[in-house]
Amino acid sequence: MIQPELFDIVELLVDLPEYNLRAGTQGTIVESYQNNAYEVEFSDSTGETLALCTLSSQQFIVVWQAKTKTWLSVPDRVAAILNNLDNKRQEEVLDFARFLYLK
């Protein structure tokens, strides 16, 4: 798994209804805390802050790394999501990938 760092862009894996944010929404890590907790800022297209949330690393995946200034590939993003799933769900994803491969 990619270790989140300051100024990385992340994508939510879960809905945060208390902040009116949906899974897939992207934000920027602006602070890191102990125990894999991160402060993430979510902004609109004009740069106005919509929400500032403290999240665990299981609630998001890194999609852009500030250090390398690169977007993660789709396989890297899928792998990051898989790392957050239990073994049963990982097997289901593998079965689905095999199904897609045969199409």
N, C-alpha and C positions, 0 to 999 in steps of 0.2 A: 504494500500500500504506500502511496505517496504521502509523506509526512507534510501536513499543512504548515505553511509559513506565512509570515506577515505579507500582506498585499497580494496573496494568491486570490484568484477568483474561484469561488466555489458554487456548487449547484445543490439546492436542497433536495434531499431524498424523501422528505416528509412534508406534509402540510403543517403550517403554523397558523391556525385560525385566529389565535389571539392577536396576531400581527397582520392578519389578512394576507398572508403569504402562502403560496401553493408550491408543491413539489415541482422542481424544475426552475424555480426562480433563482437567479444568480446574484451573488453579493461578494463583497471583498472582506477578507480577514484584516481587521484593524488592531487586534490585540490577541495575544495568546496567554493562557493561564495554565496553572498546574492541572493535572488529571485530564489532559486532552480536551480542555474547554477553550473555546475561541469566541471572541467578540466579532460578529459579522455585521457589516453595514450593508443595507439594501437601499438602493437609490432609484429614482425615476430617470427618464432620459435627459432631464435638465440638470441632473446632479443633486437634486433635493433628496435628503434622507427620508426614506419611507419608514424604516425600522432599524433599530440597533439591537441585536439579539445575542445572548450568550448561548452557544450551541456546543454539543458534544461532537466529536469527530465522527460518530455514527449517524449523525443527522444530515451529513453532506458529503460530497466528493469534490476533490480539487479538479477543475477543468482547465485552468491556466496557471502556470507557475511564474511568479514574478522574477525569481532568480534567473531563470533561463529565457524568460520572455517568450514562452512557447505554449501553445494549446496542447493538451493531452490528446492522444489519438483515441478514436472510438474504442479499439480493443483495451486500451489502458483504463478508460472510463468504465467499460463493462466489467473489467477485472476488479476495479475498486468497489463497484456495487456488489459483485459476487462475494467479496471479502466480508461484507456486512450481513450476508445471508447465512442461515443455518444449513447444515449438510443436506437436509431433505430438499430445501428450496434450490440449492446449488444443483442437485441431481435433476430437478425439474427443468432448470435452465439448460442443462446439458442435453436433456432429451429434446427440448424445443429446438436447440441449435442443430441437433442431428436431423430433426424433421425439416428445418429450413434448408439444410445442406442437400437433402435428397430432392428437393423441389426443383 
